[in-house]
Amino acid sequence: ENEVNKLLLKKDKINALVTSLYNPPIGTKSIEIKDRNANIVEKVLVSVTDAEITGLIDSLDSESLDTLMKYIYRFMSKSSNCSLMLKLHAALVEKAGVGSIVRVLTDRKQV
């Protein structure tokens, strides 16, 4: 969390997102850990402007794209920043294709 905050202070949103998506807590059953990690990812996403979305998505590898898709669905299910999440979803689908949606919806491991 501290590393992500430092990167955001430097306006390095790409590395902040990459860092926040690294090693997501999919193996834990602790809701507190999952919520804390989700809050970090959301903090990075809400700092992104519309003009930065494509560059941000383009900087991610396929595993990170799928992880980000999981977080987007999590945030939309809680009605959290839905307009931003829909913009990110559209950019992500354009980059990763519908396969990302299928992988995320069929994966039992949630973030």
ROVEX-267619 format. One record per residue (C-alpha): residue number from 1; x, y, z. Coordinates in Angstrom, 2 decimals. Example, Ala and Ser with C-alpha at 12.3 -4.5 7.8 and 13.67 -1.06 7.14 Angstrom:
(1,(12.30,-4.50,7.80))
(2,(13.67,-1.06,7.14))
//
This chain:
(1,(0.00,0.00,0.00))
(2,(2.82,2.40,0.85))
(3,(4.54,1.69,-2.45))
(4,(1.36,2.39,-4.42))
(5,(0.85,5.66,-2.51))
(6,(4.41,6.75,-3.29))
(7,(3.89,5.99,-6.98))
(8,(0.63,7.94,-7.02))
(9,(2.36,10.92,-5.40))
(10,(4.87,10.80,-8.27))
(11,(1.93,10.64,-10.74))
(12,(3.22,7.24,-11.92))
(13,(-0.23,5.72,-12.35))
(14,(0.89,2.89,-14.64))
(15,(3.35,1.46,-12.13))
(16,(0.90,2.14,-9.29))
(17,(-1.70,0.01,-11.09))
(18,(0.79,-2.72,-11.97))
(19,(1.94,-2.84,-8.34))
(20,(-1.61,-2.89,-6.98))
(21,(-2.58,-5.77,-9.30))
(22,(0.52,-7.82,-8.48))
(23,(-0.19,-10.94,-6.43))
(24,(-3.91,-10.39,-5.74))
(25,(-5.34,-12.12,-2.63))
(26,(-7.33,-14.74,-4.55))
(27,(-6.17,-17.61,-2.33))
(28,(-7.27,-16.08,0.96))
(29,(-10.67,-16.40,2.56))
(30,(-10.17,-13.23,4.60))
(31,(-12.68,-10.60,3.52))
(32,(-10.63,-7.91,5.28))
(33,(-7.55,-8.65,3.17))
(34,(-9.57,-8.73,-0.04))
(35,(-11.32,-5.47,0.85))
(36,(-8.05,-3.75,1.74))
(37,(-6.44,-4.81,-1.54))
(38,(-9.54,-3.78,-3.50))
(39,(-9.42,-0.35,-1.87))
(40,(-5.82,0.08,-3.04))
(41,(-6.72,-0.87,-6.61))
(42,(-9.75,1.43,-6.55))
(43,(-7.63,4.31,-5.25))
(44,(-5.39,3.97,-8.31))
(45,(-8.30,3.66,-10.73))
(46,(-10.14,6.74,-9.49))
(47,(-6.98,8.79,-9.98))
(48,(-6.99,8.00,-13.72))
(49,(-8.40,10.50,-16.20))
(50,(-10.37,9.45,-19.28))
(51,(-7.41,10.35,-21.49))
(52,(-5.12,8.01,-19.54))
(53,(-7.32,4.91,-19.67))
(54,(-6.05,3.49,-22.98))
(55,(-2.39,3.93,-22.06))
(56,(-3.00,2.36,-18.69))
(57,(-4.75,-0.69,-20.18))
(58,(-2.11,-1.04,-22.91))
(59,(0.64,-1.26,-20.27))
(60,(-0.78,-4.42,-18.66))
(61,(-0.01,-8.05,-19.50))
(62,(-2.82,-10.58,-20.06))
(63,(-2.82,-11.86,-16.46))
(64,(-3.06,-8.32,-15.10))
(65,(-5.85,-7.54,-17.56))
(66,(-7.88,-10.47,-16.22))
(67,(-7.17,-9.43,-12.63))
(68,(-8.26,-5.87,-13.41))
(69,(-11.45,-7.24,-14.99))
(70,(-12.20,-9.08,-11.73))
(71,(-11.82,-5.84,-9.80))
(72,(-13.98,-3.93,-12.28))
(73,(-16.81,-6.44,-11.81))
(74,(-16.34,-6.29,-8.04))
(75,(-16.61,-2.49,-8.03))
(76,(-19.61,-2.47,-10.37))
(77,(-21.41,-5.02,-8.18))
(78,(-21.06,-2.56,-5.29))
(79,(-22.13,0.42,-7.44))
(80,(-18.73,1.97,-6.93))
(81,(-17.71,4.54,-9.58))
(82,(-19.78,2.74,-12.22))
(83,(-19.24,5.25,-15.03))
(84,(-15.47,4.98,-14.65))
(85,(-15.68,1.18,-14.37))
(86,(-17.72,1.00,-17.60))
(87,(-15.11,3.10,-19.42))
(88,(-12.34,0.86,-18.09))
(89,(-14.36,-2.23,-19.02))
(90,(-14.81,-1.04,-22.60))
(91,(-11.09,-0.29,-22.98))
(92,(-10.16,-3.59,-21.40))
(93,(-12.47,-5.61,-23.67))
(94,(-11.06,-3.77,-26.68))
(95,(-7.53,-4.79,-25.63))
(96,(-8.10,-8.29,-24.17))
(97,(-11.20,-9.37,-26.05))
(98,(-14.28,-11.14,-24.74))
(99,(-12.10,-14.03,-23.62))
(100,(-11.18,-11.99,-20.58))
(101,(-14.85,-11.72,-19.61))
(102,(-15.33,-15.47,-19.98))
(103,(-12.20,-16.27,-17.95))
(104,(-13.22,-13.93,-15.14))
(105,(-16.84,-15.09,-14.97))
(106,(-15.87,-18.78,-14.93))
(107,(-12.99,-18.43,-12.46))
(108,(-14.00,-19.40,-8.92))
(109,(-11.14,-17.43,-7.38))
(110,(-12.40,-13.93,-6.64))
(111,(-10.52,-10.79,-5.62))
//
